[in-house]
Amino acid sequence: MKDVFQLRCEPIPLVRIALIGLGGRGLKTLRRYAFICGAEIRLLADLDEERLMAANDELMRSGRPKAQLLSGEDGWKEACRHNDIDLIYICTDWHTHTPMAVEAMRQGKHVAVEVPAATTIEECHLLVETAEATRRHCFMTENCCYDRFALATLEIYRQGQLGRLTHLEGAYIHHLTDQRDEEGRPIEPSWMQRSLLRHGANPYPTHALGPIAHLIGLHRGDRMQYLVSMSNTHKDNDNLTPPLNTTLIHTAKGATIMLQLDVSTQRPYNRLQTVCGTKGFMQKYPQPTIYTPQTGDTLIGDKALAYARQFTSGHAAQLWEEGHAMGVPNEMNYAMDARLIHCLRHGLPLDIDVYDAAEWSSLSPLTALSAADGSRPTPIPDFTHGLWDTPEWQKNTDY
């Protein structure tokens, strides 16, 4: 089977989109595409007809043409079969991501899928096998790769200011439990919170890992070999809350990675974004901090942010600035989607490919396996068929 690393497809002058799933993430996607040039939402699919009608109203209020609507359990399948669609954009619950992405690729469509792209190792392999067989793009919409500080870190690293990377940390620390409405009444746990509780480890690893993966070159000269994962099991008044999980990863080239998931404690929002190199150090949370030989001194807070803002040569960083100037609701989401559409329109390889989607998503089942077995070291599959260390694959993503 021929690999799809740096896959180039025919340019698509106007990217015609079928948006599947119109919950919170789907509606946010629909809204931000009002700012994206070169793309048009042609079709909407959801189980709920009221959500479909409301979404179509939003399209028309923003001056965009109304979309065709597909409802019911098989509406998404019909969307995949439409000949006038180029990209299937999936914003449904986690366990439907892989079946929908696979069907879309088999129907000749490119795919953008919310995180995580898969929930089992079998699904991770299936995504790769399908992309390789169909020669279609499978882009996982990991917006944290387009965080402005993360993009600056990537550019600073590529300039050699950080030296060889030795240790990296990422996290999703975001208090989601005990949510209440404006009148102080408890809000029922969302499907995401219930999924986090059932999982027992880290089912949501990609926000933490995505920027790290591109920095360290996962499947672009290095790969994750094995992990050790542990979760606390504290009970509060006999009510279990989603556990705090810590996972350590060792790479083939000898670097270490620490990931955390914590949605239960009162810690302030934090993604860490910590990068340790032989020459320098960068960290976004809890306070931006930068040291490189070029800075001379350790820069903290506003000084660190001002230094990072100088690094804008990458296209994605320019798109972030463009979104900021337009006042879009979330600049890193805008940069992610604008960059995706740019690459599809110009026949370029995507920043996040199917191997990224499989590698990053694989940590969900693997952390659960390790944590449930006394934090046993657990090998991480190589989804590249052994090609990760060949010269052709040792390229930076071009963004």
N, C-alpha and C positions, 0 to 999 in steps of 0.2 A: 504494500500500500504506500503510495507516494505521500510524503508529509505535506502539511499546509503551513509550514513556517514561512513568514513573510509572503503570505498568499496575496496575489494580485488578481483582481477580477476586472471585467469590463467596466469602464466608467459609467455611472448612472447620472445623467444631467439633472434630473429631478427625482429625488428619492421618494417613492410613494409608500406610505406606511400604513400598516394595519396595527392598531393599538389594542392589545388584549388585556382586559382587566382594568376596571375603572374605580378601584378603591382609592385610598390615599395616595399611593405612589403613582397610580395610573393618571389620576387627575392632575397631579403636579407635573407629570410628563407632558400631558396634553397642554397645560398652560404655558410651559416654557418653550414649547415648539412654536409658539407665536413669535418668538424672537429668532428662530433658526432659519437661515436662508437656505434655499435649495432643497427643501423637504416639504411634503404635504401629507397630512393625516387624511387618508382616503376612506378608512374603514375603522369602525369601533365594534368591539365584541365584549360582551359581559353576560353573566347569568341574569342580571337584574335589568329589566326594561326601563325602570325609572332612572337608574344611573345612566343608562345609555342616552335617554332623552335629555337629561341634565347636562351630560357631556357635550352633546350636539349643540345645545343652547350656548354653552361656553365657546365652542368653536365659532359660531355665528356672531356672538357678541364681540369677539376679537377680530372680526372682519374676514374670517376664513370661511371657505365653502363648507357647508354641512357634509357630514360623512355618511356613508352607507352604514346601517346598523344591523348587527347580527346578535341575537340573543339565544339563550338556551345552552344546554350542556355541550352541544356539538357546534356551536357558533364559531368557536376558535378553529375547528377543523375546516369549516367552510372558508374562513379567512385565509388559511394557508393555501387553499386551492385556487384562489383568485389570481387570474393572469395579470391583472393590472396593479399588483402589489410587488414591491421590491424587498421590503424589510418588515419582518414580523417583530413587533416590540412587545415583550412579555412582562407584565406587571401583576402577576397573579400570586397565589400562595406558593411557598417554597416547593412543595411536593409535586406541583404540576409543571415546574420549570423545564425539567429534562424532557418529559414526553412531548410538550409543546414545541420545544426547540428542535427536537429530532424530527418531528413531523414537518415542521416548517422547512428545514434543510432538505428533507426528502422530496418536498414539493418544489424545490428549486429556489427557495427564498433565503436571503440573509437573515440573521437573527441578532437581536439585542435582547438580553435577558437580565432581569434583576438578580441581585445576589441573594443567596448563593445559587449558582447555576445548576448544581446537583446536590443530592443529599446522601448518596451512597457511592461506594467505589465503583460498583457496576455502572451506575449512571455516568460517572466521570469518564470511564472507558468508552461508553456508548456515545457520548458527545464527541470525543476525539475521533472515533471510528466513523461516525456519520459525517463529520466535517471533512475528513480525508476522502471518504467515498464520494461525496457530493460536490466537493470543492466550493463550499459555501462558507461565508464568514459566520463565526459564532462569537459575538462580542458580549462580555459580561459587563454590566453597567456599574462598575466600581468607581463611584465619584471621588473617593478620597485620593485616588491617583492624580486628580486634577486640583487638589488643594494648592493654593498659591505657595505656601511655604514648602510643601512637598516638591513642587515643580522647581523651586529655587534650589532646594537641597540636591535634586537630581543634576541640575546644571553645575552647581558648585563641585559636586563629586566628579562629574565628567571632566571638569577642568583640572582635576588632580589636587584640589585643595584639601581634601580629607584623607588622601593616601589610600591604603588598602583597608577595606571595611572589615572589622573584626567582630562587632556585636551590634545588633539592631533590636529595637523594641517597638511594639505597636500595641494598641488596645482599643477596645470599645467599652468605655466606662461612662455609663449614661443611666441615671436613676429612672427606671421605668415602673417600678412597683409602687403600690399605694397611691395610684393616681386618683385625683379627685376633680370634680367639675367646679364651675364657678361658685356654686353654693355649698361646696365642701362635702358633697356626697361622693362616696366611693364609686369609681368607674370600673365596670367589669373588665377583667384582664382581656387584652386583645389576643388574637390567634397567635401573634408573634410571642407574646409573653407566655402563653400556654406551651408553645413549642420549646421555648427556652427552658421552661420548668421540666418538661418531659425528657429533654435531651440529656441533661446531667453533665455536660462539659462545655464545648464551644461550638455551637451550630452556626455561629455568625462571625467567621474569622476574617472575612475578606477586607473589611475596613482597616483592620490592623495590618494585614499582610500585604495588601496591594502595593502601596508605595515602597515597602521593603523589597518586594519581589523585583521591581524594576530597578531599584538601586543596586541590588546584589547580583542581578542578572540570572534569575531562576530560569532555567532551560535556555539560557544564553551564555553558557560558560560555567554555571554552577547549578546545583540542584539540592533540594531538601532530601536528606538521607533517612533520618528517623526523628521521632518526637517522643517526649515524655510529658504526660498531661496529668494534672491533679485538680480536683474540685473540693471545696469545703462542703461539709454536710451538716451545717448548723441548722437546728430547728428553733423557730421563734414561736412560742405559744402553740406548738404542735402543728403549725402551718408552714409547710416547706415553701421557701422562696427560691427563685432560680439561683443556682450556686455561682460563686465566684470561681472562675477557672483560670489557671495559669498553665501555659504550655511552653516547653523549651524545645527548640529544634536545632539540630546539627546539620550543617551542609557538607557537601562532598569536598569543598575547598577549605573547610575548617572553620567557617564562621558560625556564630551562634545567634539565635533569634529567640526573643521572649515575647509571647503574646498573652494578653489578658482580656477576659470578658467579665464585666461586672455591671449588672443592671439592678442590683438590689441594695447596695449600700448608699450612704449619703454623700459619697465622694463627688466633687464637681465633675462636670463633663471633661473627658480627657481621652485623647488618642495617642498620647506619648510622643510618637514620631521621633524616636531617639536613634541617633546614628553615631557610632563610635568608629573612628578610623585611626590609622597609625599616625596621621598628621593633624587631625582635627575632630571636632565634635559639633553636632547640631541637634537641637531638640525644640519642638514647638510647644509642648505642654509640660508642666503647668505654666511655665514662663518661657517665651522664646529665648533661646541661648545659642550663640555661635562662637566657636573659636576655630580659626585656621591660621596658618603662617601669614596669610595675607592680612588678616584683621589685627594681628599683633597682640591685642588684648582680647579678653572674653567680652563679647557683646551680649547685653541682657535687655530684654523688654523691647522698647521702641527702637533702641539702637540696633538690635538684632533684626527687627522687622525692616528697618530702613536699609540695612545691608542686603537683606534677602531680596528686597524690591528692585535691586539693581540688575538682577539676573532674569532677563526677559527675552533672551534670544530664541527660545523654543516657541513653536507655533501655539502649543497649548497655553503657555503663559501669556502670549499675546491675546488669545481668545478670552482668557480669564479677565485681562484688563479691559477688553472690549465689552464683556458682559457687565463688568463693574461700572463702566462709563454709561451704559444703557440703563443701569438700575435694575437689572434682572434680580429676581428673588434669591437666587443661590448661584453665585458665580462658578463654583466648581461643577455644578450640574450643567450649566450652560456651556462651559469649556468642554466637558465630556461629550455632550451631544453635538455641539458645533464641530468638534474635531472628528467625531464618528461620521457625520454627514460629509464633511470635507474629504475624508479618505474614500468614502464610497463614490462620491462624485468624480474623483480624480483617479480612481483605480489604484489606490495606494494600499499597502498593508495596514492593518489596524494596530493601534497601540496595545490593545488587550486581545490576545488571540485565544483559540480554543484550548491550547495547552495551559495558558494562564487560568482559564475558567476551570479546567479539570484539577490542576495542581492546588489552587487556592481553595476550591470547594471540597477537595478530598480531606481537608483538615477537620471538617465537621464530623464525619463518621470515625476518623482515626483518633481524634481526641476523646471521643466517647469510649472507644475500644480501650485505649490506654488507661483512662481514668477509672473505668469499671474493673480493670484488672490490676489494681494496686500500683498504678502509674508505671506499668511495664513499658520499656522502650519498644516502640512500634515502628516498623519500616514504612516509608512513604513510597508508593509506586512511582516508577519513571514512565510517564505517559508519552515520552518522545521516542520510544523504541531505541534508546541508547544514543540518540543523536545530539543530546544537550551539550556535549563537550566537543563537537566537531567545529572546525573553523567557520563553516558557513553559518552555524547557529550562534556564534559568539558576536552578535551584533546588538547594539543598543536599540531600543525602540526609538523611532524618529519623531519625537514630540517634545 
